[in-house]
Amino acid sequence: MVPPASASQTYTALYNTALAFIKAQTQDEKLPTRMDFDRVRTFCSPTFQHSWGHNYAVSLAPPLQGSLSFDGFVAHLQSMLPKLESWKAVITDIVVDEVRMRVVLRITFLMRAKGAGEEEVLENDLLWVFDMERDGDGGEERMKIRKSVEFIDGIAGGKLKELMMRKM
């Protein structure tokens, strides 16, 4: 995916930052953690906050309530990744709001729990909203994510949890 040729510098920076943040979460078997958290951090502001939606689904899932700092977000990922055999993100749509400095991604996360067969790859179709801020001295347009809200598929999330618990 590439931004439109007519896109402004700001639009392009917002677009590329969102895509790079997701790409940084790619599974990397060469790392003990299988994800390069230092790379993920490079796209986040020091005040980064992550939370989840939809409100009703989150109200029923205490681990998803409230918001997390970047370190809390990493801790969440570190608790999940050992339970996953594999994961892959496929970005299916992107909307950029230059005025609000916001990007919305529609992503299909394909996840397989440890011990699950190839036929048990779970598809979690989600929306991920990023609010960004400018980073740097005004030269090249650069962005950092300051707020992240992940709207997950509650049914898929429940099924993944079931698969992860069954295979433990």
Long-range contacts (C-beta under 8 A, 24 or more apart in sequence): 1-91, 1-94, 3-96, 7-96, 8-98, 9-141, 10-98, 10-141, 11-96, 11-98, 12-141, 13-141, 13-142, 13-143, 14-96, 14-98, 14-101, 14-102, 14-103, 14-132, 14-143, 15-94, 15-96, 15-103, 17-43, 17-103, 17-130, 17-132, 17-142, 17-143, 17-144, 17-145, 18-94, 18-96, 18-103, 18-105, 18-130, 18-132, 18-145, 19-91, 19-94, 19-105, 21-130, 21-145, 22-89, 22-91, 22-105, 22-107, 22-128, 23-89, 25-77, 25-89, 26-88, 26-89, 27-86, 27-87, 27-88, 33-78, 33-81, 34-81, 35-77, 35-81, 37-74, 37-77, 40-74, 41-70, 41-74, 43-144, 43-145, 44-70, 44-144, 44-145, 44-146, 45-133, 45-135, 45-144, 45-145, 45-146, 47-146, 48-73, 48-144, 48-145, 48-146, 48-147, 48-148, 49-146, 49-147, 49-148, 50-76, 50-147, 50-148, 50-149, 50-150, 51-148, 51-149, 51-150, 52-149, 52-150, 52-151, 52-152, 53-149, 53-150, 53-151, 53-152, 54-151, 54-154, 57-152, 57-154, 57-157, 61-154, 61-157, 64-152, 73-148, 82-114, 83-113, 83-114, 83-164, 83-167, 83-168, 84-111, 84-112, 84-113, 84-114, 84-164, 85-112, 85-113, 85-114, 85-115, 85-116, 86-110, 86-111, 86-112, 86-121, 87-111, 87-112, 100-131, 101-131, 101-132, 101-133, 101-134, 101-143, 102-129, 102-130, 102-131, 102-132, 103-129, 103-130, 103-132, 104-128, 104-129, 104-130, 105-130, 111-160, 113-160, 113-163, 113-164, 113-166, 113-167, 114-164, 114-167, 114-168, 115-167, 116-163, 116-167, 120-163, 122-156, 122-159, 122-160, 122-163, 123-156, 124-152, 124-153, 124-156, 124-157, 124-160, 125-153, 125-156, 126-150, 126-151, 126-152, 126-153, 127-151
